[in-house]
Amino acid sequence: MSLNPDIPAQSTAGSLNRAAVLLTAIARGSRKGSALTELVARTGLPRPTIHRVLDSLIDLGWVVRDPETARFNLGNDLAALGYTAISRNPLERLAATELSALAERLDQVVYLTMRAGLDMVCIGRYESQSQIQVGRGRVGMRGPFGMSPACLGMFAHMAQEDVDEIITVNLSRYHRIEGFDEQGFRRAVRASMEKGCGVYDNIVLDRTTSGFGMAICDASGYPIAGFGTTYITGWLSIEQQAECIALLKQAAGRIADRLEKGG
């Protein structure tokens, strides 16, 4: 039903869908913002339509345009809505205490991630008191699903055909990440599925960072979220790596038990 009696319901639904497509395209773009030509290429929408929808989104404060670069980015008003949604996410509230304690045990940052279609979204960051912590992620960070220890942990509990489909569709996005190594990534995916946890090792960026991830599964065993941590490659001995994985697994089990019991 249209909220405005002067606008047909079909027209309202169409405008809403186009707005959602554009917001998603901008969210998946560079942190520097997206050029109009990039939005045309990503969405397939006509330029006049994109201009019209963007004007409406700018009026709402959901999109901003850099006056110097003419690039479009998500606005603060939309970010505020997103952070409100994250703060009210029942999974984050349920997992926060457990993952905060885990961060202290590991002396590292722990990240909680959920899947949004072909994307990953960080909904929780938990820090320890350690003076040396590895990780530059932030709450609200979004990117192609697969590019984190938590995502690899979720891959480890998904059917092979589902994993292959996500990787195939997202592969071009992975390659836009500076330093991405496809062979190393595929090795990490195989190792993760064999071990049942995320094994992230020297596959993106400066290749000095490794990490582990674990899925949070529902009663059927399907991963509904994941969490993980990173450390400087070579810091942990084989025994310490095994202990880290064990702690992640224990935390995942306790969170899953709380989910099953309704918190």
C-alpha positions in Angstrom: 0.0 0.0 0.0 1.2 3.5 -0.9 1.7 5.8 2.1 0.8 8.7 -0.1 -2.7 8.6 -1.7 -1.5 10.6 -4.6 1.2 8.1 -5.6 0.3 4.6 -6.9 1.5 1.7 -4.7 3.4 0.2 -7.7 5.3 3.5 -8.2 6.2 3.7 -4.5 7.5 0.1 -4.5 9.5 0.8 -7.6 11.1 3.9 -6.1 11.8 2.1 -2.9 13.5 -0.8 -4.8 15.6 1.6 -6.8 16.7 3.5 -3.7 17.7 0.2 -2.0 19.7 -0.8 -5.1 21.6 2.5 -5.1 22.2 2.5 -1.4 23.6 -1.1 -1.6 25.8 -0.1 -4.6 27.2 2.9 -2.7 27.8 0.7 0.4 29.7 -1.8 -1.6 31.8 0.9 -3.2 35.0 2.5 -2.1 35.2 4.4 1.2 36.0 7.4 -0.9 32.6 7.2 -2.5 31.1 6.2 -5.8 31.1 8.2 -9.0 28.0 8.5 -11.1 29.5 6.4 -13.8 30.3 3.6 -11.3 26.7 3.6 -10.0 25.4 3.3 -13.6 27.6 0.4 -14.2 26.8 -1.4 -11.0 23.1 -0.9 -11.0 22.1 -0.9 -14.7 19.7 2.0 -13.9 19.3 4.9 -16.3 21.2 8.1 -15.4 18.0 10.2 -15.1 16.6 7.6 -12.7 19.8 7.6 -10.6 19.8 11.4 -10.5 16.2 11.5 -9.4 16.6 8.9 -6.7 19.9 10.3 -5.4 18.3 13.7 -5.1 15.6 12.2 -2.8 18.2 10.3 -0.8 20.3 13.5 -0.4 17.3 15.4 0.8 16.8 12.7 3.5 20.4 12.9 4.6 20.9 9.2 3.6 23.4 10.1 0.8 25.9 12.9 0.6 27.9 14.2 -2.4 31.4 15.4 -2.1 31.5 18.9 -3.6 35.1 18.4 -4.8 35.1 14.9 -6.2 31.4 14.7 -7.0 31.4 11.2 -5.5 28.4 9.9 -3.6 28.6 8.3 -0.1 26.3 7.2 2.6 25.1 10.0 4.8 25.3 10.4 8.6 21.5 10.1 9.0 21.6 6.7 7.4 24.6 5.7 9.5 22.7 6.7 12.6 19.9 4.4 11.6 22.3 1.6 11.0 24.1 2.0 14.4 20.7 2.0 16.1 19.8 -1.3 14.4 23.2 -2.7 15.4 22.8 -1.6 19.0 19.4 -3.3 19.2 20.5 -6.5 17.5 19.6 -9.3 19.9 22.5 -11.4 18.8 25.0 -8.7 19.6 23.5 -8.1 23.0 23.5 -11.8 23.7 27.1 -12.4 22.6 28.7 -9.2 23.9 29.6 -10.4 27.4 31.0 -13.7 26.0 33.1 -12.0 23.3 34.4 -9.3 25.6 35.7 -12.0 27.9 37.2 -13.9 25.0 39.0 -10.7 23.9 40.6 -10.5 27.3 41.6 -14.2 27.3 43.3 -13.7 23.8 44.7 -10.3 24.5 43.4 -9.2 21.1 40.4 -7.6 19.4 37.5 -9.9 18.6 35.0 -9.0 15.9 31.3 -10.2 15.5 30.1 -10.4 11.9 26.8 -11.1 10.2 26.0 -11.9 6.6 23.8 -9.6 4.6 23.3 -11.3 1.2 26.7 -11.2 -0.5 28.1 -8.8 2.1 29.6 -9.1 5.6 28.7 -6.5 8.2 30.6 -6.1 11.5 28.1 -5.6 14.3 30.5 -5.9 17.3 34.1 -5.1 18.2 35.5 -6.2 21.6 38.9 -5.0 22.8 41.3 -6.3 25.5 43.5 -4.4 27.8 46.6 -5.4 25.8 48.8 -2.6 24.6 49.4 -4.4 21.3 46.2 -5.2 19.5 45.9 -6.2 15.8 43.0 -5.2 13.7 41.6 -2.1 12.1 38.0 -3.2 11.7 35.1 -1.2 13.1 31.4 -1.6 13.9 29.4 -1.0 10.7 32.2 -2.0 8.4 30.8 -3.7 5.3 32.5 -5.6 2.5 32.2 -8.7 0.3 31.4 -11.8 2.3 34.4 -14.0 2.7 37.1 -11.4 3.5 37.5 -12.0 7.2 38.3 -14.8 9.7 34.7 -14.8 10.8 33.4 -15.3 7.3 35.8 -18.2 6.8 34.5 -19.7 10.0 30.9 -19.4 8.6 32.1 -20.9 5.3 33.3 -23.9 7.3 29.7 -24.7 8.3 28.1 -24.1 4.9 27.5 -26.5 2.0 30.3 -26.6 -0.5 27.9 -25.5 -3.4 26.8 -22.5 -1.4 30.4 -21.5 -0.6 31.4 -21.9 -4.3 28.4 -19.8 -5.4 29.3 -16.9 -3.0 32.9 -16.9 -4.1 32.1 -17.0 -7.8 29.7 -14.0 -7.5 32.0 -12.0 -5.2 35.3 -12.9 -6.9 35.5 -9.6 -8.9 34.9 -7.7 -5.7 37.7 -9.6 -3.9 40.1 -8.7 -6.6 39.4 -5.0 -6.1 40.9 -5.3 -2.6 44.5 -4.2 -2.6 46.9 -7.1 -2.1 44.2 -9.9 -2.6 45.8 -13.2 -3.5 43.2 -15.6 -5.0 45.3 -18.7 -4.7 46.0 -18.0 -1.0 42.4 -17.2 -0.4 41.2 -20.5 -2.0 43.8 -22.4 0.2 42.4 -20.6 3.2 38.8 -21.6 2.3 39.9 -25.3 1.8 41.7 -25.3 5.1 38.8 -23.7 6.9 36.3 -26.3 5.6 38.7 -29.1 6.5 39.3 -27.8 10.1 35.7 -26.6 10.8 36.9 -23.1 11.7 38.1 -20.0 9.9 41.9 -20.2 9.0 43.0 -16.8 7.7 46.6 -16.6 6.7 48.4 -13.9 4.7 45.8 -13.5 2.0 45.1 -9.8 1.8 46.7 -6.4 2.6 50.2 -6.5 4.0 50.5 -10.3 4.4 51.7 -9.9 8.0 48.4 -10.7 9.6 46.8 -14.1 10.3 43.7 -15.0 12.2 41.0 -17.6 13.2 37.3 -17.4 13.0 34.3 -19.4 14.3 30.7 -19.7 13.3 27.7 -19.2 15.6 25.2 -21.9 14.5 21.5 -22.3 15.0 20.0 -25.6 16.3 20.2 -27.1 12.8 23.9 -26.3 12.5 23.6 -23.5 10.0 25.9 -20.5 10.6 23.9 -17.4 11.5 26.9 -15.3 12.4 30.6 -15.6 13.0 33.4 -14.0 15.1 37.1 -14.0 14.8 40.4 -12.4 15.8 43.6 -11.5 14.1 47.3 -11.6 15.2 50.7 -10.8 13.7 51.8 -13.8 11.6 54.4 -15.9 13.5 53.4 -14.6 16.9 51.6 -17.8 18.0 53.2 -21.2 18.3 51.4 -24.3 17.1 50.2 -24.9 20.7 49.0 -21.3 21.1 47.1 -21.5 17.8 45.4 -24.7 19.0 44.5 -23.0 22.3 43.1 -20.0 20.4 40.9 -22.2 18.3 39.7 -24.1 21.4 38.7 -20.9 23.1 36.8 -19.6 20.1 35.0 -23.0 19.8 34.0 -22.9 23.5 32.7 -19.3 23.2 30.7 -20.2 20.0 29.2 -23.2 21.8 28.1 -21.1 24.8 26.6 -18.4 22.6 24.7 -21.0 20.6 23.4 -22.5 23.8 22.1 -19.1 24.9 20.5 -18.6 21.5 18.7 -21.9 21.7 17.5 -21.1 25.2 16.3 -17.7 24.1 19.0 -15.7 25.8 
